[in-house]
Amino acid sequence: YRDVLSPQPPVHLTVGALLAWLGSLLPHPLYAFRLFSLLLHVATMVVVYAATARACRGTCEGPGRVDCRLAGILAALIYMLLPLGFWWSLGYQSEPTEMLLFMVSFWLLIAWTPRSACAAGITGAFPALTNMTAAPYTIFNIAYLAVRRRSLLASYGLPVLAIIAVVTVGLELLTGSYLDNVIL
């Protein structure tokens, strides 16, 4: 952050550096990025399925109602077939990684247990460390839990805030430029 003026938080840059290194081992460096984009899209589809099936549990099942697995399959197909993020997938962008991390965090959070909320908090910190546009959504999750599910607020909020604080303070101390480039 001191040497390269980048507004991207560290997850995006770190994954990109790893992919560039892996690409240097392949016949063409772009293969690593393309394969990553493809795997990211498929992984997000799987998590969309799982989150939809979990979210509709108790509301869809029963006589005359849709099976939650079918709802999950429909959601996964819609995600795969609509061009959401198509242009992002042509190059290395932070949004697809951010979306996968958000979906994993959401899937964990809607299990509504302290352990899953803690895991959601851990994974929920990383979208904001991938792209700063994620911060409002993370704040919304904390606000929702503060109003509707107070028993899970600390389980989710403490890991999110601790991870973001440690990374922010650490990178600011290390570079002296993190706050200027990413936060401000």
C-alpha positions in Angstrom: 0.0 0.0 0.0 3.0 2.2 0.4 4.5 1.4 -3.0 1.4 0.6 -5.1 -1.6 2.9 -4.8 -4.4 0.3 -4.6 -7.8 0.9 -3.1 -8.3 -2.9 -2.9 -8.2 -4.6 0.5 -5.7 -7.3 1.0 -7.7 -10.5 0.2 -8.1 -9.4 -3.4 -4.4 -8.5 -3.8 -3.2 -11.6 -2.0 -5.3 -14.0 -4.1 -4.3 -12.2 -7.2 -0.6 -12.5 -6.3 -1.1 -16.2 -5.7 -2.9 -16.7 -9.0 -0.2 -14.8 -10.8 2.5 -17.1 -9.2 0.5 -20.2 -10.1 0.0 -18.8 -13.6 3.7 -18.5 -14.0 3.9 -22.3 -13.6 1.4 -22.9 -16.4 1.9 -22.6 -20.2 -0.1 -19.4 -20.1 -0.5 -17.2 -17.0 -4.1 -16.4 -17.9 -5.1 -20.1 -17.3 -4.8 -19.7 -13.6 -7.1 -16.7 -13.5 -9.7 -18.3 -15.9 -9.7 -21.5 -13.9 -10.1 -19.6 -10.7 -13.0 -17.6 -12.1 -14.7 -20.8 -13.3 -14.2 -22.6 -9.9 -15.4 -19.5 -8.1 -18.6 -19.4 -10.2 -19.4 -23.1 -9.6 -18.6 -22.8 -5.9 -21.0 -19.8 -5.6 -23.7 -21.8 -7.4 -23.3 -24.6 -4.9 -23.5 -22.1 -2.0 -26.6 -20.4 -3.6 -28.3 -23.8 -3.7 -27.4 -24.6 -0.1 -28.4 -21.2 1.2 -31.7 -21.2 -0.6 -32.5 -24.7 0.6 -31.6 -23.7 4.2 -33.5 -20.4 4.0 -36.7 -22.0 2.8 -36.7 -24.8 5.3 -39.9 -24.7 7.3 -41.6 -22.4 4.8 -41.7 -24.5 1.7 -42.1 -28.1 2.9 -45.5 -29.7 3.6 -48.6 -30.7 1.7 -48.9 -28.8 -1.5 -45.7 -26.8 -1.0 -42.4 -26.8 -3.0 -39.6 -29.0 -1.8 -36.7 -26.8 -0.6 -34.3 -28.8 -2.7 -36.2 -27.8 -5.8 -36.1 -24.1 -4.7 -32.3 -24.5 -4.2 -31.9 -26.0 -7.7 -34.0 -23.2 -9.2 -31.9 -20.6 -7.4 -28.7 -22.2 -8.5 -29.8 -22.5 -12.1 -30.9 -18.8 -12.1 -27.5 -17.9 -10.8 -25.6 -20.0 -13.4 -27.8 -19.0 -16.4 -28.1 -15.2 -15.8 -25.1 -13.2 -16.8 -24.6 -11.9 -13.3 -20.9 -11.0 -13.0 -20.2 -12.2 -16.6 -18.0 -9.2 -17.3 -16.3 -9.5 -14.0 -15.4 -13.1 -14.8 -13.5 -12.0 -17.9 -10.8 -10.5 -15.9 -9.6 -10.7 -12.3 -12.0 -8.6 -10.3 -12.8 -8.6 -6.6 -16.6 -9.0 -6.9 -16.9 -12.7 -7.6 -14.6 -13.6 -4.6 -16.6 -11.1 -2.5 -19.9 -12.7 -3.5 -18.8 -16.2 -2.7 -17.5 -15.2 0.7 -20.8 -13.3 1.4 -22.9 -16.3 0.4 -20.9 -18.7 2.6 -21.3 -16.2 5.5 -25.0 -15.9 4.8 -25.4 -19.7 4.6 -23.6 -20.1 7.9 -25.6 -17.2 9.6 -29.0 -18.6 8.7 -28.4 -21.8 10.6 -29.1 -19.5 13.6 -26.8 -21.1 16.1 -23.9 -19.5 18.1 -21.3 -21.7 16.5 -22.5 -21.1 13.0 -22.9 -17.3 13.7 -19.2 -17.3 14.8 -18.2 -19.1 11.6 -20.3 -16.6 9.7 -18.6 -13.8 11.5 -15.2 -15.2 10.5 -16.1 -15.6 6.9 -18.1 -12.3 7.0 -15.0 -10.3 7.7 -13.3 -11.4 4.4 -15.8 -9.8 1.9 -14.9 -6.4 3.4 -11.3 -7.4 3.2 -11.8 -8.2 -0.5 -13.7 -5.2 -1.6 -14.8 -2.2 0.5 -18.3 -2.2 -1.0 -18.9 -5.1 1.3 -18.6 -3.1 4.5 -22.3 -1.8 4.4 -23.6 -5.4 4.1 -21.5 -6.6 7.0 -22.7 -3.6 9.1 -26.3 -4.5 8.1 -25.8 -8.1 9.3 -24.6 -6.7 12.7 -27.6 -4.3 12.9 -30.0 -7.1 12.0 -28.7 -9.3 14.7 -28.7 -6.4 17.2 -32.4 -5.9 16.5 -33.7 -9.4 15.8 -31.3 -12.0 17.2 -29.4 -10.4 20.0 -28.2 -13.8 21.3 -26.1 -14.2 18.1 -24.8 -10.6 18.0 -21.5 -11.3 19.9 -20.9 -14.6 18.1 -21.1 -12.9 14.7 -19.9 -9.3 15.5 -16.8 -10.0 17.6 -15.0 -12.1 15.0 -15.9 -9.7 12.2 -14.7 -6.7 14.1 -11.6 -8.4 15.5 -10.4 -9.7 12.1 -11.0 -6.4 10.3 -9.4 -4.4 13.2 -6.3 -6.7 13.3 -5.8 -6.6 9.5 -6.4 -2.8 9.3 -4.1 -1.9 12.2 -1.5 -4.5 11.1 -1.4 -3.2 7.5 -1.4 0.4 8.6 1.5 -0.2 10.9 3.3 -2.2 8.2 2.8 0.2 5.3 1.8 3.5 6.8 -0.6 3.9 3.8 -3.4 1.4 4.3 -5.9 3.8 5.8 -5.2 6.4 3.1 -5.5 4.0 0.2 -8.3 1.7 1.2 -10.4 3.2 3.9 -10.2 7.0 3.2 
